[in-house]
Amino acid sequence: MTMKKTILIITALLAFLSMNGQGVAFVNINPDPASSALAATGVARSADAFAMENNIAAAALSSQRMAASVGYGIWQPRAIDAKMYSAAGFYRPTDRLAVALQFKGMAYPAYSIVSEDGRAVGSFSPRELTAGLGLAYSIADCLAAGVNLRFISSSLAGDSKGSSVAADVAVKYERDAFQAGFSLCNFGSPVRYGNVKYTLPMSARVGAAYSVIGLTLSAEADCFLKGGLAAGVGAEYTFFDTVSLRAGYHYGNSTGALASFASAGLGLNLKGVRLDFAWLAASEALRNTMLFSLGYAF
């Protein structure tokens, strides 16, 4: 496939996949339904299987020895109708150390490849993925730090592919009903699509959460190093440690992957088996986006 045959398609894809000069905005999309239902306020949450996506340091403070989940998402069905697949988990071999793995992939609808004379000569399905390893260590009973290392791959067309290696560092504090988290995300090499170079959407995230009588309130602010701020607030109420109702609102901008949206979700925990669901609304781009996950923890 020549550049002339694909330049218009690639330009359109880059407009969606890249925000404000930053490529692979996909890395900022959280596949965790629990966090997404809380308007993406995950940096201060207690660890679940998607700890690498939220705050890897939280895994070292978890009361659970192991957590693992697989996920599926329908992303922007009214705009691009992409499908997201994920698998994640962590294991604590000692009381202070946690090791985590995560995979996340996005499959975009196939488009036709048209020759210069207007004939259809094939098709191509754009895809993006990340795969990584995370380590966390509990410095004290209430404080932990962690780091993620991730490989990123983006394929927009047969002759337009890019990759990168990125790292996150994170800190988590927990004391009684209060939690706080901080992370620096997506620090890595630029992604090149041919002669075009895009920096990763590097950001600093800070958040807090407070729990009382089954209710947890959370808030988070994300500051992008290229400029721009995103923020969210969420609320979760859990009945008898079994059923969780979640809702939130996220303020976004063109720097990150997420526009402003409202969210709602449901969680079910039965003897360690977890089922989570999130639904995004109040956004023309993200409306009716849905995320699901099934996991187990002990």
C-alpha positions as CSV (number, residue, x, y, z in Angstrom):
1,M,0.0,0.0,0.0
2,T,1.5,3.4,-1.0
3,M,1.3,6.6,1.1
4,K,-0.9,8.2,-1.6
5,K,-3.5,5.5,-1.2
6,T,-3.7,5.8,2.6
7,I,-2.9,9.3,3.5
8,L,-6.5,10.5,3.9
9,I,-7.4,7.5,6.0
10,I,-4.3,7.8,8.1
11,T,-5.0,11.5,8.6
12,A,-8.5,10.8,9.9
13,L,-7.3,8.1,12.2
14,L,-4.5,10.2,13.6
15,A,-7.1,13.0,14.3
16,F,-8.9,10.5,16.5
17,L,-6.0,8.6,18.0
18,S,-3.9,11.6,18.7
19,M,-4.9,14.6,20.7
20,N,-3.2,18.0,20.6
21,G,0.0,16.7,19.1
22,Q,0.2,13.7,21.5
23,G,0.0,10.3,19.9
24,V,-1.5,7.0,21.0
25,A,-4.1,8.7,23.3
26,F,-5.4,5.1,23.6
27,V,-2.9,4.5,26.5
28,N,-5.1,6.9,28.7
29,I,-8.3,4.8,28.2
30,N,-8.9,2.8,31.3
31,P,-10.3,-0.7,30.7
32,D,-11.3,-1.1,34.4
33,P,-15.1,-0.8,34.6
34,A,-15.0,0.0,38.3
35,S,-12.8,3.0,37.9
36,S,-14.5,4.1,34.7
37,A,-17.9,4.0,36.4
38,L,-16.4,6.4,38.9
39,A,-15.4,8.9,36.2
40,A,-11.9,7.5,35.8
41,T,-10.9,8.4,39.4
42,G,-8.7,5.4,40.0
43,V,-5.4,6.8,41.3
44,A,-6.6,6.8,44.9
45,R,-8.8,3.6,44.8
46,S,-8.0,0.4,46.6
47,A,-6.3,-2.1,44.3
48,D,-8.3,-4.4,42.0
49,A,-7.0,-6.5,39.2
50,F,-6.4,-3.4,37.1
51,A,-4.0,-1.9,39.6
52,M,-1.4,-1.2,36.8
53,E,-4.0,1.1,35.1
54,N,-5.1,2.9,38.3
55,N,-2.2,2.9,40.7
56,I,0.3,0.0,40.8
57,A,1.5,1.0,44.3
58,A,-2.0,0.2,45.7
59,A,-1.4,-3.5,45.0
60,A,1.3,-3.7,47.7
61,L,-1.2,-2.3,50.3
62,S,-4.0,-4.7,49.3
63,S,-5.5,-7.1,51.7
64,Q,-5.9,-9.6,48.8
65,R,-3.1,-12.0,47.9
66,M,-4.2,-12.2,44.2
67,A,-6.6,-10.6,41.8
68,A,-7.1,-11.3,38.1
69,S,-9.7,-10.1,35.5
70,V,-10.5,-10.2,31.8
71,G,-12.4,-7.3,30.2
72,Y,-14.3,-6.3,27.1
73,G,-15.5,-2.9,26.0
74,I,-17.6,-1.3,23.3
75,W,-15.8,2.1,22.8
76,Q,-17.6,5.0,21.2
77,P,-20.3,2.9,19.4
78,R,-21.9,6.0,17.9
79,A,-18.6,7.4,16.5
80,I,-16.1,4.6,15.7
81,D,-17.5,1.5,17.3
82,A,-14.1,0.1,18.5
83,K,-13.8,-3.0,20.6
84,M,-11.4,-3.1,23.6
85,Y,-10.0,-6.3,25.1
86,S,-8.0,-6.6,28.3
87,A,-6.5,-9.0,30.9
88,A,-4.9,-7.9,34.1
89,G,-3.9,-9.1,37.6
90,F,-1.5,-8.9,40.4
91,Y,0.0,-11.3,42.9
92,R,1.6,-10.6,46.3
93,P,4.4,-13.2,46.9
94,T,5.2,-11.5,50.2
95,D,3.3,-9.1,52.5
96,R,5.2,-6.1,51.1
97,L,5.8,-7.0,47.4
98,A,3.3,-7.1,44.5
99,V,3.9,-8.1,40.9
100,A,1.4,-7.3,38.2
101,L,0.8,-8.0,34.5
102,Q,-1.6,-6.3,32.1
103,F,-2.6,-6.4,28.4
104,K,-4.9,-4.0,26.7
105,G,-5.9,-4.0,23.0
106,M,-8.2,-1.8,20.9
107,A,-9.5,-3.1,17.5
108,Y,-11.0,-0.4,15.2
109,P,-13.4,-1.1,12.3
110,A,-11.8,-2.2,9.1
111,Y,-11.7,0.3,6.2
112,S,-11.4,-0.3,2.5
113,I,-8.2,0.3,0.7
114,V,-8.9,2.2,-2.5
115,S,-6.5,2.6,-5.4
116,E,-5.9,5.8,-7.2
117,D,-8.4,4.9,-9.9
118,G,-11.1,4.3,-7.3
119,R,-11.0,0.5,-7.1
120,A,-11.3,-1.4,-3.8
121,V,-8.1,-3.4,-3.5
122,G,-8.4,-4.7,0.0
123,S,-9.1,-3.7,3.6
124,F,-7.2,-3.0,6.8
125,S,-8.1,-3.1,10.5
126,P,-6.2,-0.6,12.7
127,R,-5.2,-1.9,16.1
128,E,-3.4,-0.7,19.2
129,L,-2.1,-2.5,22.2
130,T,-0.1,-2.2,25.4
131,A,1.5,-5.0,27.5
132,G,3.4,-4.5,30.6
133,L,4.8,-5.5,34.0
134,G,4.4,-3.7,37.3
135,L,6.2,-3.9,40.6
136,A,5.1,-2.4,43.9
137,Y,6.6,-2.4,47.4
138,S,5.1,-1.4,50.7
139,I,7.6,1.0,52.4
140,A,5.4,1.1,55.5
141,D,2.0,-0.2,56.6
142,C,0.3,2.8,55.1
143,L,2.7,3.8,52.3
144,A,3.8,2.1,49.0
145,A,5.5,2.9,45.8
146,G,5.5,1.2,42.4
147,V,6.6,1.3,38.8
148,N,5.1,0.1,35.5
149,L,7.0,-0.7,32.3
150,R,4.9,-1.0,29.2
151,F,5.3,-1.8,25.5
152,I,3.0,0.2,23.2
153,S,2.2,-0.7,19.6
154,S,0.0,1.3,17.2
155,S,-0.9,0.1,13.7
156,L,-2.9,2.5,11.6
157,A,-2.2,1.1,8.2
158,G,0.1,-1.5,6.5
159,D,2.9,1.1,6.1
160,S,2.0,3.3,9.1
161,K,3.0,1.6,12.4
162,G,4.7,2.8,15.5
163,S,5.8,1.5,18.9
164,S,7.2,2.8,22.1
165,V,8.3,1.8,25.6
166,A,6.9,3.8,28.5
167,A,7.1,3.9,32.3
168,D,4.8,5.0,35.2
169,V,5.8,5.7,38.8
170,A,3.3,5.8,41.5
171,V,2.8,6.3,45.3
172,K,-0.2,5.3,47.4
173,Y,-1.1,6.2,51.0
174,E,-3.8,4.6,53.1
175,R,-4.8,5.4,56.7
176,D,-8.1,4.2,58.1
177,A,-10.9,5.7,55.9
178,F,-8.6,8.0,53.9
179,Q,-6.7,7.1,50.8
180,A,-4.5,9.3,48.5
181,G,-2.5,8.5,45.3
182,F,-0.1,10.1,43.0
183,S,1.4,8.9,39.7
184,L,3.5,10.1,36.8
185,C,2.3,8.3,33.6
186,N,3.4,7.6,30.1
187,F,7.0,8.7,30.2
188,G,8.7,7.2,27.2
189,S,10.0,7.5,23.7
190,P,7.9,9.2,20.9
191,V,5.8,7.1,18.6
192,R,6.7,7.5,14.9
193,Y,4.2,6.8,12.0
194,G,6.6,7.0,9.1
195,N,8.1,10.5,9.1
196,V,5.5,11.8,11.6
197,K,6.5,11.8,15.3
198,Y,4.1,12.0,18.3
199,T,5.0,12.3,21.9
200,L,3.1,10.2,24.4
201,P,0.4,11.9,26.5
202,M,2.5,12.2,29.6
203,S,0.7,13.3,32.7
204,A,0.7,13.7,36.5
205,R,-2.3,12.3,38.4
206,V,-3.3,13.1,42.0
207,G,-6.4,12.0,43.8
208,A,-8.0,11.2,47.2
209,A,-10.8,9.0,48.5
210,Y,-12.7,8.8,51.7
211,S,-14.9,6.0,53.0
212,V,-17.7,6.0,55.6
213,I,-20.4,3.4,56.3
214,G,-20.2,1.8,52.9
215,L,-19.9,5.0,50.9
216,T,-16.7,6.0,49.2
217,L,-16.2,9.4,47.6
218,S,-13.3,9.9,45.3
219,A,-11.8,12.8,43.3
220,E,-8.9,13.1,40.9
221,A,-7.1,15.7,38.8
222,D,-4.8,14.9,35.8
223,C,-2.3,17.5,34.6
224,F,-0.9,16.8,31.1
225,L,2.7,17.9,30.6
226,K,1.9,19.3,27.1
227,G,-0.8,21.5,28.7
228,G,-4.4,20.8,29.8
229,L,-6.2,19.5,32.9
230,A,-8.8,16.8,33.4
231,A,-10.6,16.0,36.6
232,G,-13.3,13.7,37.9
233,V,-15.4,13.0,41.0
234,G,-17.1,9.7,41.8
235,A,-19.2,8.0,44.5
236,E,-19.5,4.3,45.3
237,Y,-21.9,2.7,47.7
238,T,-21.5,-1.0,48.6
239,F,-24.2,-3.1,50.2
240,F,-23.0,-6.0,52.5
241,D,-19.6,-6.1,50.7
242,T,-21.5,-7.7,47.8
243,V,-23.3,-5.2,45.5
244,S,-21.7,-1.8,44.5
245,L,-23.5,1.1,42.9
246,R,-21.2,3.7,41.2
247,A,-21.5,7.0,39.5
248,G,-19.4,10.0,38.6
249,Y,-18.6,12.9,36.3
250,H,-15.4,13.5,34.4
251,Y,-14.3,16.8,32.9
252,G,-12.0,16.3,29.9
253,N,-10.2,18.2,27.2
254,S,-8.5,17.6,23.9
255,T,-5.2,16.8,25.5
256,G,-6.1,13.4,26.8
257,A,-8.1,10.5,25.4
258,L,-11.4,11.4,27.2
259,A,-14.0,14.1,26.6
260,S,-16.2,15.2,29.4
261,F,-18.8,12.5,30.4
262,A,-21.0,11.2,33.1
263,S,-20.7,7.6,34.2
264,A,-22.6,4.9,36.1
265,G,-21.9,1.3,36.9
266,L,-22.6,-1.8,38.9
267,G,-20.3,-4.3,40.7
268,L,-21.1,-7.7,42.1
269,N,-18.7,-9.7,44.4
270,L,-19.7,-13.2,45.4
271,K,-17.1,-15.3,47.2
272,G,-14.2,-13.7,45.4
273,V,-15.8,-13.8,41.9
274,R,-16.2,-10.2,40.6
275,L,-18.4,-8.9,37.8
276,D,-18.2,-5.2,37.0
277,F,-20.0,-3.0,34.5
278,A,-19.6,0.7,33.4
279,W,-21.7,2.9,31.1
280,L,-20.6,6.3,29.9
281,A,-23.1,9.0,28.9
282,A,-23.7,12.8,28.5
283,S,-21.0,13.0,25.8
284,E,-21.6,13.0,22.0
285,A,-18.4,11.1,21.4
286,L,-18.5,8.6,24.4
287,R,-22.2,8.1,24.7
288,N,-23.2,4.5,25.2
289,T,-19.7,3.3,25.7
290,M,-19.8,0.2,27.8
291,L,-17.2,-1.8,29.7
292,F,-17.4,-5.2,31.3
293,S,-15.0,-7.4,33.4
294,L,-15.1,-10.8,35.1
295,G,-12.5,-11.6,37.7
296,Y,-11.5,-13.5,40.8
297,A,-9.6,-12.4,43.9
298,F,-8.7,-13.9,47.3
